[in-house]
Amino acid sequence: MTGNIAYLDCFSGLAGDMLLAALLDAGLPLEHLRRQLAGLPLKGYELEGQRTSQGGISALNFQVKLTGQQPPRTWREIRELLTAAELDQEVKEKAIPIFQHLAEAEARVHGVAVEEVHFHEVGAVDSLVDIVGAAIGLAYFKIDRLLCSPLPLTRGWVHTSHGPLPLPAPATMELLRDLPTYGLDLEMELVTPTGAALVKALATACGPPPPMTIRHLGYGAGSKQRPDGKPNLLRLLVGTAEQPAEAQSIEVIETQLDDWSAESFPHLCERLLTLGSLDVSLTPLLMKKGRPGYLLRVLADPAQARQLKECLLSETTAIGLRFRWEQRLTLPREMGTVTTPWGEIAVKKVTTPRGVVIYPEYESCRQAALQYQVPLLQIHTLVAAMPPEQCQPREDSIRKGSAREDSAQEDYDG
């Protein structure tokens, strides 16, 4: 997949002001931001940015200075404000879902209707500017996809209009559902509700940095110093997506099943391959109490992992999944065809350390065997012995290689 891409490297968490600062540091012109924000019917604030250094890294600290009292606003009022604002449609389409996620999280935490949620901290002008400003910045760079690293979960307390609340803040925890996180023994808020909502609404995937050519790089500084002395920065990478030779950093998803019928495995396999899995396998197990069961394993590009996990939990009796990241090494190959007495047979032409070899595709050989009433082994043996130069590449299948083959092919990517 090509296009403009942005990656949030959240090694020290994420907040709305940090993202806006990183966008400005990466090249978003401040005057462009001011002109766009003028479309918001808001007063009583000033924009202030200054350079800072943390851990020897130059970064931008950006703050919205309030010059007047600001009222709390309900989700309904904020939605009406944004809808009526003189902003580009693309900016509205990014900003409104962020507040929608915030409202839904606050409603679940406080047990109230979404429409009646009162924003205090996130309804203030500074949070409105941070969120709309982030949408303006992403639109300025023409970002097609936003991706994010896993987010840190810290401990301690944060002071809010509701009084002291445990970290991560309850609204933040709601927003982090289904997103990759990791624990950090630090008493400080690193991921704010606004930061979590930005990822929830705009990020298409979370995981390691994607294959990309970096065009712009920005560092946004947090407003507080970390007690452990590490830099409190957000690193933003902006560039163009590159089609990798192949996903070499993969996510392995597993579950063990002892109450599931394997007769539905072909259907499940087809569904998972259609959703982008790299490989699917099923291994018999002897489980506790002597019950027979299965180990179901799926290999996935991290960008496709979430929808594959949802499929596994929907299509099987699994009530939990394990997953981990692994590295792999694959050989360059391309799909092609060879001419045989039984017509065109699909093959893979693979470049190995010992030279180029041809591997027949099972389904293509099987169809020819059925059509011509000849042994499958006869066709497979003849095709495997053919010189590689007789392979004619398929125009749509140069595979040096893409993330996965057509699900009908037996081309699994260990």
ABEGO torsion letter per residue (X at the ends): XBEBBBBBBBAAEBBAAAAAAAAAAAGBBAAAAAAAAAABBBBGBBBBBBBBBBGGBBBBBBBBBBABBBBBBBAAAAAAAAAABBBBAAAAAAAAAAAAAAAAAAAAAAGBBAAABBBBAAABAAAAAAAAAAAAAAAAAGBABBBBBBBBBBBEBBBBAAEBBBOBBAAAAAAABGBBBBBBBBBBBABBAAAAAAAAAABABBEBBBBBBBABBBBBBBABBBAAGBBBBBBBBBBBBBBBABBABBBBBBBBBAABBAAAAAAAAAAAAAAGBABBBBBBBBBBGGBBBBBBBBBBBAAAAAAAAAAAAAABABABBBBBBBBBBBBBBBBBBBBBAAEBBBBBBBBBAAEBBBBBBAAAAAAAAAAAGBBAAAAAAAAAABBAAABBBBAAABBOBBABBBAABBBBBX
